């Protein structure tokens, strides 16, 4: 009988994609606010087009920020210095439309006497996902989509490929088959890389260099077969990019930021928000829970959903899907999670150290599956299994 395969695709974008550029600006505002005032309340959006960038939203902070200098620094570090083809940090027009946060929201959320019982900054639902498909506990389609983009960024910044420019997109499709209720990757079916480039490089050079220095350097050889299809800049030329070619807006790459289409998503973006916004902190907690369950060996895959109501500290609901892989009764999974994780936003901030500025680097190449000590939600928690009736010895 023929092997039953299915195909799944995830994508990523480079830090010079206009939507990612907007995310980086918004999270740079978060970092600067937290650096000067850890009690800052931040909801910063960014829009960019051409050689114009606007930051807007709500802030409650004692931080004193030169927003024009901050935004220009982001553009400079990303590599935008060509207004004709992308944007130029030196002549960039920066507009500030940030205002004070609503006092009604602040009064409903803030608990000065007991910060651990701070209420959720908004209502909403958040998802966390993890699987044993990779050491990072994310699917390979997502992992390699991000790694391809990171590799291009590395080769651009270190001058190896001088013709690379900041904007770009990657897409990876894997063939899978099901084993023990889990998708198991078989081979890379299709790899797509689109990258902005200088005008003086030809298409053949781009295809050869990206294939050899990026794709073959990132995707393990065991996954590259005679069946693998590779497309590099399939549209042809891509010299105009970034905000010159497309508008950018915070929060338009939420699937790139999370699980690449696997798992679920509640719809809320992360970038530009402090820890009281459960869109961010609740999603980090849900990922921490899911990865802890997988790394303990109690499940092979996990999807965790949390929901919150504005002003209320405890989540309204908790849902766990083990995809039929749990080694303990499913009803005990919830008990295990509730006994091991404090899900109040104030305690999430304490446990995951979310008042520390480090969010600019989360804005590109994924918030999950990163080997960086600042991504505290990626360090699995050693759970106490004595709180459940079933005997289980974690890995």
Secondary structure, 3 states (H helix, E strand, C coil): CCCCCEEEEEEEECCCCHHHHHHHHHHHHHHHHHHHCCCCEEEEEEEEECCEEEEEEEEECCCCCCHHHHHHHHHHHHCCEECCCCEECCCCEEEEEEEECCHHHHHHHCCCCCHHHCCECCCEEEEEEEECCCCCCCCHHHHHHHHHHHHHHHHHHCCCCCCEEEEEEEEEEEEEEEECCEEEEEEEEEEEEEEEECCCCCHHHHHHHHHHHHHHHHCCHHHCCCCCEEEECCCCCCCCCHHHHCCEECCCCHHHHCCCCCCCCCCCCCCCECCCCHHHHHHHHHHHHHHHHHHHCCCCEEEEEEEECECCCCCCEEEEECCCCCCCCHHHHHHHHHHHCCCCHHHHHHHHCCCCCCCHHHCCCCCCCCCCCCCHHHCCCCCCHHHCCCCCCCC
